Amino acid sequence: MNLKLASDLGTPPTEDLSGVPLAVRGMTVSYGQKPAVFSVDMTIQNGSMSAIIGPNGAGKSTLLKAALGVIKPLAGRVSVYGKPLKSQHHRIAYVPQRASVDWDFPTRVIDVVLMGLYRELGLLRRVRTSHMETAMACLDRVGMTDFAERQIGQLSGGQQQRVFLARALAQGADLYLLDEPFAGVDAATEKAIIAVLKSLKDDGKTVVAVHHDLATVSDYFDQVFLINTRKVAEGPVATTFTAENLNAAYGGRLATAQIDRLAVSAL
Amino acid sequence: MMGEEFVSLSLTPLLIGVFAAIACALPGNFLLLRRQALIGDAISHVVLPGIVVAFLVTGYVSAWPMMLGAAAASLLAVGLIELIKRLGRIEPGAAMGVTFTAMFAGGVLLLEQTDTSAVHLDVEHALYGNLESLIWLDATGWRSVLDPQALAGVPDELPRIFLTLLAVIAFMRLFWRPLKIATFDTGFAQSVGARPTAMGLALVVVAAVAAVAAFDAVGSIIVIAMFICPPAAARLMTNRLERQITWSVVFATVSAVLGYVLAGYGPLWLGADHAVSAAGMIATVSGIILAMAALCAPQRMRSGAPAN
């Protein structure tokens, strides 16, 4: 596969993306010889709740990380509200996979939430009462105020995920990108998280989540993006989350019966 | 022990020991949490070839070219470690181990091949340093501390390590937030523009500067011990990074002072004739502190892995 071709697509976009929270064009990422994400275009609609779905190893998280600049793509452009990513850090809140950090790190829940205020606090500004109030309010939204002083290593998986979400809320962003927010959390946490995400959407924010539970896609999200290294399909759940597209993305990995049950076309 | 003799013979080595210990322990806290503790070990070993090459180039023993040579060698080592990690596809610890042993060995060979015997440059010196020799001959008692003329005679190592310590503190204070965020959560740090890659590199450079300055004064044994032992013991004392830093400074100071005193007087108390190496004793004390922390510190039983 000639990856060099992809990097030759460096012409500036002619389309108007100013109202688009996140647009990815020609994204190619590779960890070794084989690309994990190949020449993917993705356009996230303003005010949507979008799920990125696809089989294991399909490049879901990789696409998200490359869109955020967390990993360096081989090729591709990212525009955030029509501007380069570099100037838009303040409008994005990213929730990494819970398992990607060391929870034995010596810090408290409240300190993690305060990290969400980094852009406001900068290098040296002091943490004031107003900052603490913001952080506590965010903890309250995820039902974790009682744990503010707790060392993060003492939290359950669901509680850790809530703390990560509280940190994202503290950022006061317009675009929320979450990497598998429901992975390994209890049912109560899943409910709490989806309630918070829906309230964000009601406030006109945009939410994008890498998601792996196909059974909840149509309950939680209104837009869906299917990927298997290459883009399979994107659009409203009602018209895109179909048996045909699922088959194309998952290949033989999902039984036909399963797909029929999940896909909206079969409803 | 607290009189005239103390000021001229023990005050400067003590201060140099304490400053060197703290300068290494401070960045050591972050290196430890980033699972890069071995990098201090690597840097302190590769300093040797750097110093030898600097000597060969300049032809004389002088602190600044040697420190430059050592700093250059540290950066080369950091680059090599990255390269070996990527090209060899091996884990970071192994890459560090390969790099620093190879470079240290190269330094030893260079030393043997070249005529450095006339000057005070040998492997032993590189390992143990020469803390006891850093005396302040111009001092005549505590009043000398305020006497500019006497102060001009303090060993060069003292102002050098003191300035290095100030630089380390300034770096840690200024970049505290991005350092902490980048150490805890690299992906998030990148997404808020806290520049984790630059922070990681800056931390290694600061550690290298501290190691080189400390090496110059006290040898690599102390450097290696201080990068790891005080921060590791401090981690067992508390679950908050801010307090961990404070504890590591306390442990570094205690190791330096207690180690120096025990080396100088311990053997005499036990009836032996000669004092032992201060550097060796300081490193030993820091190891004992870590052992004690591992046995009785409050956070030693914490659950390391995420509780599910």
Contacts between the chains, C-beta under 8 A, distances in Angstrom:
chain1	res1	chain2	res2	distance
A	65	B	187	6.6
A	68	B	187	7.6
A	68	B	190	6.8
A	68	B	191	5.0
A	69	B	190	6.0
A	69	B	191	7.5
A	70	B	186	7.7
A	70	B	187	4.7
A	70	B	190	4.6
A	70	B	191	6.4
A	86	B	193	7.9
A	89	B	191	6.9
A	89	B	192	5.8
A	89	B	193	4.1
A	92	B	191	6.2
A	93	B	191	7.8
A	94	B	187	6.8
A	94	B	188	6.0
A	94	B	191	3.7
A	94	B	192	7.9
A	96	B	185	6.4
A	96	B	187	4.2
A	96	B	188	5.7
A	98	B	306	7.6
A	99	B	306	7.4
A	100	B	185	7.4
A	100	B	187	6.1
A	101	B	184	6.1
A	101	B	185	4.7
A	102	B	33	7.8
A	102	B	184	7.4
A	103	B	305	7.6
A	103	B	306	4.3
A	104	B	302	7.2
A	104	B	303	8.0
A	104	B	304	4.8
A	104	B	305	7.3
A	105	B	33	6.5
A	105	B	183	7.4
A	105	B	184	4.8
A	105	B	241	7.7
A	106	B	33	7.5
A	106	B	235	6.5
A	106	B	238	6.6
A	106	B	239	5.0
A	106	B	240	5.6
A	106	B	241	4.8
A	106	B	244	5.4
A	107	B	180	7.6
A	107	B	184	6.7
A	107	B	239	7.7
A	107	B	240	6.5
A	107	B	241	5.7
A	108	B	239	7.6
A	108	B	240	6.6
A	111	B	240	7.9
A	112	B	184	7.5
A	115	B	180	7.8
A	115	B	181	5.2
A	115	B	184	7.5
A	115	B	185	7.6
A	115	B	188	7.1
A	115	B	192	7.9
A	118	B	177	6.1
A	118	B	178	7.7
A	118	B	181	6.1
A	118	B	192	5.0
A	118	B	194	6.1
A	119	B	192	5.9
A	119	B	193	7.1
A	121	B	177	6.6
A	122	B	177	7.7
A	123	B	174	6.0
A	123	B	175	6.8
A	123	B	176	7.7
A	123	B	177	6.1
A	123	B	178	7.2
A	124	B	174	7.1
A	151	B	239	4.0
A	151	B	240	7.8
A	151	B	302	7.6
A	153	B	239	7.2
A	153	B	302	6.0
A	153	B	303	6.2
A	153	B	304	7.4
A	153	B	306	7.4
A	153	B	307	7.3
A	154	B	303	7.6
A	154	B	307	6.8
A	155	B	306	7.8
A	155	B	307	6.9
A	156	B	307	5.9
A	156	B	308	6.6
A	157	B	306	6.5
A	157	B	307	7.7
A	157	B	308	4.8
A	160	B	306	6.5
A	167	B	188	7.6
A	171	B	192	7.3
A	177	B	191	7.9
A	184	B	308	6.8
